[in-house]
Amino acid sequence: MMNSSEIEVMKLNASTDKEALKYMGDYLVNLQLVTTNFPEKVIEREGKLPTGLPVKPFGVAIPHTCPEYVFQSKLLIGALKHPVVFRQMGDSHEQVDVSFVFMPAILESGRHLTLLEKLFNSLQDDQFIDALTNWDGKKSTLTRLVRSGVK
């Protein structure tokens, strides 16, 4: 479903969810893959519909926005140096300490939903989570892992 060129990994040192989202969104803007208001739209949507998931042994978040703000598809993965608090999907009163942020910027809405579904399925797969937990810190390893999880 996604090839390696459509998946990018960045190591991220952020202290808040908004800071992480802004940094990742701005990165996609700088690559000219999304509109200039993409970061703001992701932050706005995350405020209304939180995406933090309490996957064990760490949390993940899958912040996204509508395909209309995307020029070219990319799945940007932020590996956080220190966990950042996101609000939990489905229960915004709960908080999740997030270590990995998966930010899909997908052009076609059908493909967008398919990718989200595949990400959710991967995050429920023990082997995928074990591999993520034991990630060696190399961007190429994480790219391969996610590509195999969302194929």
N, C-alpha and C positions, 0 to 999 in steps of 0.2 A: 504493500500500500504506500509506504513512504520509502524513498531511497535515501542514502546517506547524505546527499547534498541538501535534502529537505529537513534534515535534523541537525541542530547546532546546540552545542553544550557550552555554557559559560560558568565559570566559578564566580560566586557572588558573595560579597561581604556587605550585608545590609542589616539595619537594626529594626526596621519595621516592614510590614507587608506592603505599604504604599511605596516605600523607598525601593523595595525589590521590584515591584510592578513597574514603577516609573523607569528604573534603570533598564529593565528588560525591554519595555515598550520603546524607550528612546533608542535602544540598540537596533531594534527592527526598523525604526524610522530612519536611522542613519544608514542602514543598508538599503533604504528606499523600497522596502517590501510592504510597507503599510502607510496609511495616511498619517499626517502629522498629529491628528487628534486620537490616534489609536491608543496611546498610553492612557490618556484621560478617559476614554470609553471603557477600557479594561478596568481601571480603578473605580469608575462609576458603577459598572456592573457588579464588581466584587463587593461593593458597598451594599448593594441591594440583594444580591444572590451570592453569598459566600461559597467558596469552593474548597475550603480546607477539609481534608480527609484524614481521620486518625488511623492511618495504616500502621500496623506494628512492625518494627520497633520505632518508627519515626513517622511524622506526618508529611503529607504531600498536599499541594494545591494545584488546581488546574484552571487558572484564571483565563478568561477568553472574552471575546466580544463578537459582534456580527461580522460575517464575511464582507459586508459592504465597505469595511475599513481596511481591507487587505488587497494588495496588488499582486503579490506572489506568495505562494504557500511556504510556510516554514514552521517547524515545531522547535521552539527554543526551550531548552532545559536549563534552569538555573540550579546549580548545586551550591547550596548555601554553606558558608564557612561556619556559621553558628545558626541554630534554628531560630526562626522568626515566627511570631504569633499571627495566625490567620484565624478568622472565624469559621466555624464548622458548617459544612454544607448540610442543609436540612434543619439545623438548630443553631441559629446565629448567636445564641447566648453562650454556647460552648466555644472554647478556644482550642486550637490545635497548634502544637509546636512543629512547624514545617521545616524539613531539611531539603526537599526537592520541589521546585516549582516547574510545572510543565505548562508552557504557554503556547497553545496552538494558534497560529495565524493562518487560517485555511480559506482559500478563495471560494470554493464551491460549498454551499450549505449542506448538501447531501454528504459530501466527503468530510465536512466538519463534524457532523453528528456521528458518522462511522468511526472517525478517529477518536472522538470522546468515548464512545462505547468500547473501543479496543483498549484505550488507556485504562478505563474502569476495570475491564476484565483482567488486564495485566496486573493491576494493583491488588487483585484478589487471588493472584496466582502465587503460591508459596515459593516456587523456584525463582520467579521474577523478583520477588521481594528479597529473597536470600541473596541473589546476585547484586541487587541494588544496595543492600546492607553491607555486602563485602566488596563493594566497588573499590578498585585500586587507585582511584583519583585521576585516571587518564581519561581525557575527553573522548578519545577514539573508542575506548572500551565501553563507555556509557552510551555512545552513539550506536554501537553494534547491539548492545543489550536492548535499548529501546526500539531499534529497528526490528529486531526479532520479536519483541513483544507486541508491536502494533502492525505486523505484516498482515 
